[in-house]
Amino acid sequence: MQLAPIVPVAAVTVPARQPTENHDVSTATATLYVVATPIGNRDDITLRAIDVLRGVDRIAAEDTRHSRPLLDHLGIHKPLLALHEHNEDAATRQVLDLLRAGESIALISDAGTPLISDPGFPLVRACRAEGFAVAAVPGPSALVAALSVSGLPTDRFRFEGFLPRRQQARMAVLEALRRETATTVFYESSHRVLDTVTDMRDVFGADRVLVLARELTKLHETVLVLPLAGMCERIATDPDQQRGECVLLLSGNRTPDEQCLVGVDDLLTMLLEELSVKQAAALAARITGRKRNMLYQRALALSADAASKAD
């Protein structure tokens, strides 16, 4: 997950540690280590992560410029290679060549646990396919941190990562989640958070509870718990809530009757067989209580899809 710059702490040298009975600071050859790094506060890095980063031959980082200050703080000066969404295939081939040569490699993201809405999946999959060892070095995760302080049920949860940027695609994803009973977690950037929460209100209703966890582990950490209508108002009127990286946690559907309703797409499809797009949207709004504009946009998409299939 791409986060704001890591919070600096006092410039101190982190000394090397000696092995203990239950702790071996050595790293294995031809092994990929998936290493979690802080999501905001440098003090959250684990002792094992430090040892692994010191012990590997090379570090694959999402953004080498972003990771260098943390590594410098830890006194780690290993060769870095970039592995991000724009060079992932080429970087994966490079890492595989290094592993074949017997090197040990650490994979880190800009913040948190690699692969969780971050690059790395093709690399891990390729390493598994070729028989290389892949070792987890767990630690900070914005997803887990937000769940732990949200006050929402955590026995079951669903992680959706980042929603689509375009509203029509975003609304389609949200509509598919309307009946989900588990807590659903999203990542969102500050400049889209108001639009996303507004769309959530239109799909899930004004009373569904949403948690906004912002700037976790940093100086201005904020966790807001409000119904969707109240959350929209708060974000719109408080510019601070549109800063930094955000985790959104949506409470699960707790309305049994809602689960018995005909799906919106099914309803609109039936209405469009007899009515115009405008008429179908208006009638669907009366039946479901949902926003007419949202239903109109959805009806347009369904009508266009039906027309393309007919051609």
VMD Tcl script that draws the C-alpha trace (Angstrom):
set ca {
  {0.00 0.00 0.00}
  {1.44 3.40 -0.98}
  {1.61 5.59 2.12}
  {2.95 9.00 3.08}
  {6.63 9.27 4.06}
  {7.60 7.27 7.12}
  {7.58 9.21 10.37}
  {11.16 9.99 11.37}
  {12.46 9.11 14.80}
  {15.64 10.09 16.57}
  {18.69 9.37 14.45}
  {20.24 6.47 16.31}
  {22.27 3.53 15.13}
  {20.53 0.20 15.55}
  {23.21 -2.20 16.79}
  {23.65 -5.67 15.36}
  {22.19 -8.40 17.54}
  {23.66 -11.73 18.44}
  {21.87 -15.05 17.85}
  {19.93 -16.44 20.80}
  {18.65 -19.93 21.52}
  {15.41 -19.30 19.61}
  {16.67 -16.80 17.09}
  {19.04 -17.38 14.18}
  {20.11 -14.20 12.41}
  {21.52 -16.10 9.43}
  {19.77 -16.11 6.06}
  {19.58 -19.03 3.65}
  {20.95 -18.96 0.13}
  {18.63 -18.95 -2.90}
  {15.73 -17.78 -0.74}
  {13.21 -14.98 -1.21}
  {12.24 -13.26 2.04}
  {8.95 -11.33 1.99}
  {9.61 -8.65 4.60}
  {7.03 -6.32 6.17}
  {8.19 -2.77 6.90}
  {6.58 0.07 8.93}
  {3.41 1.74 7.67}
  {4.31 5.02 9.35}
  {6.35 4.69 12.52}
  {9.88 3.35 12.07}
  {9.85 1.83 15.54}
  {7.33 -0.76 14.32}
  {9.89 -2.72 12.33}
  {10.54 -6.15 13.86}
  {13.89 -7.37 15.12}
  {13.75 -10.30 12.71}
  {13.07 -7.98 9.77}
  {16.20 -6.01 10.66}
  {18.26 -9.19 10.86}
  {16.98 -10.49 7.53}
  {17.55 -7.18 5.75}
  {21.09 -7.14 7.10}
  {21.71 -10.74 6.12}
  {20.44 -10.94 2.55}
  {22.58 -10.29 -0.49}
  {20.18 -7.85 -2.10}
  {16.88 -6.04 -1.47}
  {14.08 -5.70 -4.03}
  {12.14 -2.53 -3.18}
  {8.97 -1.04 -4.63}
  {10.61 2.40 -4.66}
  {14.31 2.44 -3.84}
  {14.22 6.18 -3.08}
  {11.43 5.68 -0.56}
  {13.08 2.72 1.16}
  {16.59 4.15 1.36}
  {15.95 6.45 4.39}
  {14.64 3.51 6.46}
  {17.55 1.30 5.46}
  {20.05 4.09 6.19}
  {18.46 4.54 9.61}
  {18.99 0.84 10.28}
  {22.57 0.95 9.04}
  {21.76 -1.37 6.13}
  {23.64 -0.71 2.89}
  {22.74 -3.61 0.63}
  {22.41 -3.36 -3.16}
  {18.86 -2.37 -4.14}
  {16.83 -3.20 -7.21}
  {13.46 -1.72 -8.10}
  {10.41 -3.96 -8.39}
  {7.19 -2.08 -9.04}
  {4.04 -2.37 -11.12}
  {5.69 -0.84 -14.20}
  {8.69 -3.20 -14.36}
  {7.38 -6.23 -12.50}
  {7.94 -8.79 -15.26}
  {11.52 -7.71 -15.99}
  {12.36 -7.36 -12.29}
  {10.94 -10.82 -11.60}
  {13.24 -12.32 -14.24}
  {16.18 -10.45 -12.71}
  {15.43 -11.74 -9.21}
  {15.05 -15.30 -10.49}
  {18.48 -15.07 -12.13}
  {19.97 -13.88 -8.84}
  {18.30 -16.70 -6.92}
  {19.63 -19.22 -9.44}
  {23.09 -17.81 -8.71}
  {22.54 -18.59 -5.03}
  {21.75 -15.10 -3.73}
  {19.25 -14.43 -0.95}
  {16.80 -11.61 -1.71}
  {14.48 -9.57 0.51}
  {11.28 -8.17 -1.02}
  {9.90 -5.00 0.59}
  {7.16 -2.55 -0.38}
  {6.97 1.17 0.36}
  {5.05 0.41 3.54}
  {3.50 -2.61 5.21}
  {3.40 -6.18 3.96}
  {4.37 -6.83 0.31}
  {1.71 -8.19 -2.08}
  {-1.18 -6.72 -0.03}
  {-2.32 -4.22 -2.69}
  {1.37 -3.99 -3.59}
  {3.67 -5.57 -6.20}
  {5.22 -8.99 -5.72}
  {2.65 -11.62 -6.65}
  {4.24 -12.61 -9.99}
  {7.61 -12.91 -8.26}
  {6.37 -15.12 -5.42}
  {4.41 -17.28 -7.86}
  {7.46 -17.67 -10.11}
  {9.69 -18.54 -7.14}
  {7.24 -21.22 -6.04}
  {7.03 -22.59 -9.56}
  {10.82 -22.92 -9.79}
  {11.15 -24.49 -6.36}
  {12.89 -21.63 -4.56}
  {12.19 -21.18 -0.86}
  {9.91 -18.24 0.00}
  {9.98 -17.14 3.65}
  {7.56 -14.80 5.40}
  {8.95 -12.12 7.71}
  {5.68 -10.76 9.12}
  {5.08 -7.37 10.63}
  {3.10 -4.17 10.01}
  {0.00 -4.23 7.82}
  {-2.47 -1.37 7.41}
  {-5.22 -3.93 6.78}
  {-4.70 -5.79 10.06}
  {-3.99 -2.64 12.06}
  {-7.24 -1.03 10.90}
  {-9.28 -4.15 11.64}
  {-7.82 -4.39 15.14}
  {-8.96 -0.90 16.17}
  {-12.18 -0.61 14.15}
  {-14.62 -2.11 16.61}
  {-16.22 -4.07 13.75}
  {-16.42 -7.88 13.72}
  {-13.11 -9.47 12.72}
  {-14.01 -13.16 12.84}
  {-14.82 -12.85 9.14}
  {-13.71 -10.09 6.82}
  {-13.31 -9.44 3.12}
  {-10.46 -7.38 1.65}
  {-11.15 -5.56 -1.63}
  {-8.00 -3.42 -1.89}
  {-8.44 -0.26 -3.98}
  {-11.75 0.31 -5.74}
  {-11.78 1.35 -9.43}
  {-11.16 5.03 -10.09}
  {-14.04 5.45 -12.54}
  {-17.40 5.84 -10.82}
  {-19.33 3.44 -13.03}
  {-16.87 0.62 -12.40}
  {-16.67 1.50 -8.71}
  {-20.44 1.43 -8.34}
  {-20.58 -1.97 -10.02}
  {-18.11 -3.41 -7.49}
  {-19.99 -1.89 -4.56}
  {-23.33 -3.16 -5.84}
  {-21.90 -6.68 -5.98}
  {-21.00 -6.34 -2.29}
  {-24.42 -5.10 -1.17}
  {-25.42 -8.37 0.52}
  {-22.00 -9.14 2.04}
  {-22.42 -9.90 5.75}
  {-18.73 -9.80 6.69}
  {-16.75 -6.66 7.44}
  {-15.36 -5.40 4.12}
  {-12.07 -3.51 3.98}
  {-10.89 -1.12 1.27}
  {-7.81 1.02 0.72}
  {-8.42 4.49 -0.68}
  {-6.39 7.57 -1.53}
  {-7.18 10.92 0.04}
  {-8.34 12.65 -3.15}
  {-10.98 9.97 -3.86}
  {-12.18 9.18 -0.35}
  {-15.18 11.55 -0.41}
  {-16.39 10.28 -3.80}
  {-15.99 6.67 -2.67}
  {-17.83 7.16 0.62}
  {-20.62 9.02 -1.20}
  {-21.00 6.08 -3.59}
  {-21.07 3.71 -0.60}
  {-23.89 5.72 0.94}
  {-25.87 5.53 -2.30}
  {-25.40 1.76 -2.58}
  {-25.55 0.60 1.05}
  {-27.84 3.24 2.54}
  {-27.35 6.13 4.94}
  {-27.33 4.02 8.11}
  {-24.66 1.42 7.32}
  {-21.67 1.95 9.63}
  {-18.30 2.88 8.14}
  {-14.93 3.21 9.84}
  {-12.32 5.57 8.40}
  {-8.84 4.71 9.70}
  {-6.40 7.38 8.56}
  {-2.67 7.98 9.08}
  {-2.32 4.80 11.16}
  {0.70 4.72 13.53}
  {1.56 8.32 12.68}
  {1.22 11.58 14.60}
  {-2.24 12.43 13.27}
  {-3.75 8.94 13.42}
  {-7.54 9.16 13.27}
  {-10.22 6.48 13.51}
  {-13.77 7.67 12.82}
  {-16.84 5.46 13.26}
  {-20.02 6.89 11.73}
  {-23.07 5.94 9.66}
  {-22.39 6.51 5.98}
  {-24.50 9.67 5.85}
  {-22.60 11.16 8.77}
  {-19.27 10.07 7.35}
  {-19.99 11.83 4.05}
  {-20.81 15.03 5.91}
  {-17.74 14.79 8.14}
  {-15.33 14.22 5.28}
  {-16.92 16.99 3.20}
  {-16.67 19.55 6.01}
  {-13.33 18.52 7.55}
  {-10.41 18.89 5.11}
  {-8.14 16.92 7.45}
  {-10.11 13.77 6.66}
  {-9.06 14.10 3.03}
  {-5.35 13.88 3.78}
  {-3.03 10.90 3.94}
  {-3.79 7.31 3.03}
  {-7.04 5.82 4.26}
  {-8.44 2.43 5.18}
  {-12.24 2.11 4.91}
  {-14.00 -0.65 6.84}
  {-17.66 -1.24 6.03}
  {-19.91 -3.08 8.45}
  {-21.61 -6.16 7.08}
  {-25.22 -6.34 5.93}
  {-27.43 -7.04 8.93}
  {-30.83 -6.64 7.25}
  {-32.25 -10.10 6.47}
  {-35.06 -8.65 4.34}
  {-32.51 -6.96 2.09}
  {-31.06 -10.33 1.20}
  {-34.46 -11.38 -0.18}
  {-34.73 -8.44 -2.57}
  {-34.32 -9.01 -6.27}
  {-30.87 -7.77 -7.34}
  {-30.85 -4.29 -8.80}
  {-29.43 -5.50 -12.12}
  {-32.09 -8.21 -12.35}
  {-34.82 -5.69 -11.55}
  {-33.59 -3.17 -14.10}
  {-33.19 -5.86 -16.75}
  {-36.83 -6.91 -16.31}
  {-38.07 -3.31 -16.36}
  {-36.04 -2.46 -19.47}
  {-37.93 -5.13 -21.39}
  {-41.04 -2.91 -21.21}
  {-39.84 0.60 -20.31}
  {-37.37 3.22 -21.43}
  {-34.13 3.70 -19.49}
  {-35.53 6.78 -17.76}
  {-38.81 5.09 -16.84}
  {-37.06 1.91 -15.65}
  {-34.72 3.91 -13.41}
  {-37.58 5.93 -11.95}
  {-39.65 2.83 -11.14}
  {-36.63 0.98 -9.73}
  {-35.94 3.97 -7.47}
  {-39.50 3.78 -6.13}
  {-39.21 0.03 -5.53}
  {-35.76 -0.04 -3.92}
  {-35.48 3.41 -2.35}
  {-32.14 3.92 -4.08}
  {-30.90 7.06 -5.80}
  {-32.53 7.57 -9.20}
  {-29.34 8.90 -10.79}
  {-27.35 5.83 -9.76}
  {-30.07 3.55 -11.12}
  {-30.26 5.57 -14.33}
  {-26.52 5.17 -14.93}
  {-26.77 1.45 -14.22}
  {-29.78 1.09 -16.54}
  {-27.86 2.87 -19.31}
  {-24.99 0.41 -18.93}
  {-27.32 -2.60 -18.96}
  {-29.18 -1.26 -21.99}
  {-25.93 -0.69 -23.89}
  {-24.70 -4.15 -22.96}
  {-27.93 -5.74 -24.17}
  {-27.73 -3.80 -27.44}
  {-24.14 -4.90 -28.08}
  {-25.07 -8.54 -27.50}
  {-28.00 -8.22 -29.89}
  {-25.65 -6.95 -32.60}
}
mol new
graphics top color blue
foreach p $ca { graphics top sphere $p radius 0.5 }
foreach p [lrange $ca 0 end-1] q [lrange $ca 1 end] { graphics top cylinder $p $q radius 0.2 }
display resetview
